[in-house]
Amino acid sequence: MELILAYGKKRGGNIGFVVLIFAAFHSYFFFFLQDGRVEYLLYLDFLLLILSLAFVIADYLQFVRSQKLLEELMKQKGLACRMGIPFENQNLSEHDVRILEEQLESQFQENCELQDYVAKWCHEMKLPLSTGFLIEEQIPDSRLRGAMREQLERMNQQVSSLLSGCRLQSPLFDLQVRRVSLKECVRTSVHNNQFFLIQKRFTLSVDVGEEMVYSDPSWLVYVLDQLIYNAVKYAKDSEPVLKLWAKREKQTIRLFVEDHGVGIPTGDLPRIFEKGFTGQNCHNGKYKSTGMGLYMAAKIIKRMGHELLVESEYGVYSRFCIVFQENEFFGNSFPAV
């Protein structure tokens, strides 16, 4: 029934053309053939009706075949015009695809140039930041020195995050998965955030044992940095707590990162890994967020073949979990890091 309705919409002009021929023929018969016999008219009507039906049926069958071909092409993941299957307006489709490819290539080159520029800018910023750290150590006033150090640490973290974002978006994403020590990755990340953990007077608990996983150590540390920094940013003013522990379950190893901070509202949980999502904690004006940290963390975790889960009770705690699969494909080909 749907095909018949679609045919009527698509081929309505053909049916109207047939009706017009019938009307013109009858007008000619009645107005210009005064002595015409009605029997002849009925006989010619019958012939025209047979021809019209044959035409409509043939056209309908062709329409059905074209619709089936269209459905098959729509199921394919590649470009229909590059599959070698002839269809209506194929040349026009190929022309449009070529134009779009040229535009995409031009935009791609511009994006690559912008990423290169931002990456170089980040590397250039590292030098004055390092100088700033050296100057900060010479400040005699402890309160002023602490305030200066905090801002320098924030700047350093933001520049590093920007640089990692450029690397993540680069077509040459340098992912090197190998057998790594969870303890070393956690230790590195805690060291990266030690200034803020000490400043906020965090109670830190780490129990990851000697577990080994298959991952990229630099990117895994980056993800842990994001999770720990979130714990610092949304920590409560009194007795902040940060816990990291690992747990082996059948074919997986789970690394948990838990803080006893402000938590995540239930309505925000399904969306915290979306690009640019800031949530209610940001909208109340107390916390500043770009909504990019967890988005990039989730994207990196997915590329490494892991899984990032979250659970939270608003006002009580937030717990993130990185799930590592037992990957026998790598075996012992790579040394432990």
C-alpha positions in Angstrom: 0.0 0.0 0.0 2.9 2.4 0.8 4.5 1.7 -2.5 1.2 2.4 -4.3 0.8 5.7 -2.5 4.5 6.6 -3.2 4.0 5.7 -6.9 0.9 8.0 -7.0 2.9 10.9 -5.7 5.9 10.2 -7.9 4.1 9.3 -11.1 0.9 11.5 -10.7 1.9 13.4 -13.8 2.0 10.3 -16.0 -1.5 9.3 -14.9 -2.7 12.8 -15.5 -1.2 12.7 -19.0 -3.2 9.5 -19.8 -6.4 11.1 -18.5 -5.7 14.1 -20.7 -5.4 11.9 -23.8 -8.7 10.2 -23.1 -10.4 13.6 -22.6 -8.9 15.0 -25.9 -9.9 11.9 -27.8 -13.5 12.1 -26.6 -13.7 15.8 -27.3 -12.5 15.2 -30.9 -15.0 12.4 -31.4 -18.1 14.4 -30.2 -17.3 17.8 -31.7 -15.5 16.9 -35.0 -16.9 13.6 -36.0 -20.6 14.3 -36.4 -21.4 10.9 -37.9 -19.2 8.9 -35.6 -20.8 5.8 -34.1 -20.7 5.2 -30.4 -19.7 1.5 -30.9 -16.5 2.7 -32.5 -15.8 5.0 -29.6 -16.3 2.3 -27.0 -14.1 0.0 -29.0 -11.3 2.6 -29.2 -11.8 3.3 -25.5 -11.3 -0.3 -24.7 -8.0 -0.4 -26.8 -6.8 2.8 -25.2 -7.6 1.5 -21.7 -5.7 -1.7 -22.4 -2.7 0.2 -23.6 -2.9 2.6 -20.7 -3.1 -0.2 -18.2 -0.1 -1.9 -19.8 1.8 1.4 -19.6 0.9 2.0 -16.0 1.7 -1.6 -14.9 5.1 -1.5 -16.7 5.9 1.9 -15.2 4.8 0.7 -11.7 7.1 -2.4 -11.9 10.0 -0.2 -12.9 9.2 2.1 -10.0 9.2 -0.8 -7.6 12.6 -2.0 -8.9 14.0 1.4 -8.5 12.7 1.7 -4.9 14.2 -1.6 -4.0 17.5 -0.6 -5.4 17.3 2.7 -3.5 16.6 0.8 -0.3 19.6 -1.5 -0.9 21.8 1.5 -1.6 20.7 3.3 1.6 21.7 0.3 3.7 25.3 0.5 2.4 27.9 2.4 4.4 29.9 3.6 1.3 29.1 6.1 -1.3 26.3 4.9 -3.6 27.8 6.6 -6.7 31.1 4.8 -6.2 29.6 1.3 -6.0 29.3 0.8 -9.8 25.5 0.3 -9.5 23.7 2.4 -12.1 20.8 4.5 -10.8 18.9 7.7 -11.7 21.0 10.9 -11.7 24.2 9.0 -11.0 26.4 11.5 -12.8 24.9 14.4 -10.9 25.5 12.5 -7.6 29.2 11.9 -8.6 29.6 15.6 -9.4 28.2 16.7 -6.0 30.4 14.2 -4.2 33.5 15.5 -5.9 32.6 19.1 -5.0 32.0 18.1 -1.3 35.3 16.1 -1.2 37.2 19.2 -2.4 35.5 21.3 0.2 36.2 18.8 3.0 39.8 18.5 2.0 40.2 22.2 2.0 38.6 22.4 5.5 40.7 19.5 6.7 43.9 21.3 5.7 42.8 24.4 7.5 42.0 22.5 10.7 45.4 20.7 10.5 47.2 24.1 10.2 45.2 25.4 13.2 46.0 22.4 15.3 49.7 22.7 14.4 49.6 26.4 15.4 47.9 25.7 18.7 50.3 22.8 19.5 53.3 25.1 18.8 51.8 27.8 20.9 51.3 25.4 23.8 55.0 24.3 23.6 56.1 27.9 23.5 54.0 28.7 26.6 55.8 26.0 28.5 59.0 28.1 28.6 57.6 31.2 30.3 55.6 28.9 32.6 58.7 27.2 33.8 60.4 30.6 34.3 57.3 31.6 36.3 57.8 28.6 38.6 61.4 29.6 39.2 60.5 33.2 39.9 57.7 32.1 42.3 60.2 30.1 44.4 62.1 33.4 45.1 59.1 35.3 46.5 59.7 35.7 50.3 56.1 36.2 51.2 54.6 32.7 51.7 51.0 33.8 51.2 51.9 35.6 47.9 54.1 32.7 46.9 51.2 30.2 47.4 48.8 32.4 45.5 51.2 32.8 42.6 51.9 29.0 42.6 48.2 28.2 42.4 47.7 30.3 39.4 50.8 29.0 37.7 49.6 25.4 38.3 46.2 26.2 36.8 47.8 27.7 33.8 50.1 24.7 33.4 47.2 22.3 33.6 45.1 24.2 31.1 48.0 24.4 28.6 48.6 20.7 29.0 44.9 20.0 28.5 44.8 22.1 25.4 47.9 20.4 24.0 46.3 17.0 24.7 43.1 18.1 23.0 45.1 19.0 19.8 46.8 15.6 19.9 43.5 13.9 20.3 41.9 15.6 17.3 44.9 15.1 15.2 44.6 12.5 12.3 47.9 11.1 13.6 46.6 10.1 17.0 49.7 8.6 18.7 48.1 5.7 20.6 50.5 3.1 21.9 48.8 0.3 23.8 51.1 -1.9 25.9 51.3 -3.7 29.2 51.5 -1.0 32.0 51.4 -0.9 35.7 48.3 0.7 37.2 50.3 1.7 40.3 52.8 3.7 38.2 50.0 5.5 36.3 48.1 6.4 39.4 51.3 7.6 41.1 52.1 9.8 38.2 48.7 11.3 38.1 48.6 12.0 41.9 52.0 13.7 41.5 50.7 15.8 38.7 47.9 17.0 41.0 49.8 17.0 44.3 49.7 20.8 44.7 45.9 21.0 44.6 45.5 17.9 46.8 47.8 19.4 49.4 46.3 22.8 49.2 42.8 21.4 49.7 44.1 19.1 52.5 42.7 15.9 50.9 42.7 12.6 52.7 44.2 10.3 50.0 43.8 6.5 49.9 45.4 4.5 47.1 45.2 0.7 46.9 45.8 -0.6 43.3 48.1 -3.4 44.1 50.4 -4.7 41.4 47.8 -5.0 38.7 49.0 -4.8 35.1 46.7 -3.7 32.2 47.0 -3.1 28.5 46.7 0.6 27.8 48.6 3.7 26.7 50.3 5.0 29.8 50.4 8.7 28.8 46.8 8.9 27.8 45.7 6.8 30.8 47.5 9.3 33.1 45.7 12.2 31.2 42.3 10.6 32.0 43.2 10.1 35.6 44.4 13.7 35.8 40.9 14.8 34.6 39.1 12.6 37.2 41.4 13.7 40.0 41.1 17.4 39.0 37.3 17.1 39.0 37.5 15.7 42.5 39.6 18.7 43.6 37.3 21.2 41.8 34.1 19.8 43.3 35.5 19.0 46.8 33.7 20.0 49.9 35.3 22.6 52.1 35.6 20.2 55.1 37.5 16.9 55.1 37.8 16.2 51.4 38.5 12.6 50.5 39.9 10.9 47.4 40.1 7.1 47.0 41.7 5.1 44.2 41.6 1.3 44.2 41.7 -1.6 41.7 39.6 -4.7 41.6 39.9 -7.8 39.4 36.7 -9.4 38.2 36.9 -12.5 35.8 38.1 -11.1 32.5 38.3 -7.4 33.6 40.2 -5.2 35.9 38.4 -2.2 37.3 40.1 1.0 38.5 37.9 3.2 40.8 38.3 6.9 41.5 36.0 8.1 44.2 35.6 11.5 45.9 33.3 12.6 48.8 32.5 15.9 47.1 29.3 17.6 46.1 28.3 14.7 43.8 26.5 14.8 40.5 22.7 15.4 40.2 20.7 12.4 39.0 19.5 14.3 36.0 23.0 15.2 34.9 24.5 11.7 35.1 23.4 10.5 31.6 25.0 13.6 30.0 28.2 14.3 31.8 30.3 12.7 29.0 28.6 14.9 26.3 30.7 17.6 24.6 30.3 21.0 26.3 27.8 19.8 29.0 28.4 21.7 32.2 25.4 20.6 34.4 23.7 22.1 37.4 26.9 22.4 39.5 28.2 24.9 36.9 25.0 26.7 36.4 24.7 27.7 40.0 27.7 30.0 39.5 30.0 28.4 42.2 32.0 26.2 39.8 33.6 27.0 36.5 33.7 24.4 33.8 34.0 24.1 30.0 32.3 20.7 29.8 35.3 19.3 27.8 37.3 17.4 30.4 35.1 14.4 30.9 34.1 14.5 27.2 37.7 14.1 26.2 38.4 11.5 28.9 35.5 9.4 27.6 36.7 9.8 24.0 40.2 8.7 24.9 39.0 5.7 27.0 36.9 4.5 24.1 39.8 4.8 21.6 41.9 2.7 23.9 39.3 0.0 24.1 38.3 0.6 27.7 35.1 1.6 29.3 34.4 4.6 31.6 31.4 4.3 34.0 30.1 6.7 36.7 27.8 6.6 39.6 27.0 9.3 42.2 24.8 10.3 45.0 24.2 14.0 45.0 25.8 15.7 48.0 27.6 12.5 49.1 30.1 11.1 46.6 31.0 10.5 42.9 32.7 7.3 41.7 34.2 6.8 38.3 35.3 3.4 37.1 37.7 2.5 34.2 37.1 -1.0 33.0 40.1 -2.8 31.4 39.6 -5.9 29.4 42.0 -8.9 29.6 43.6 -8.6 26.2 45.5 -11.8 25.3 46.2 -10.5 21.8 49.2 -8.5 23.1 50.5 -11.4 25.3 53.9 -10.5 26.6 55.1 -8.8 23.4 55.6 -5.5 25.3 57.6 -4.9 28.4 55.9 -3.6 31.6 56.1 0.1 32.1 
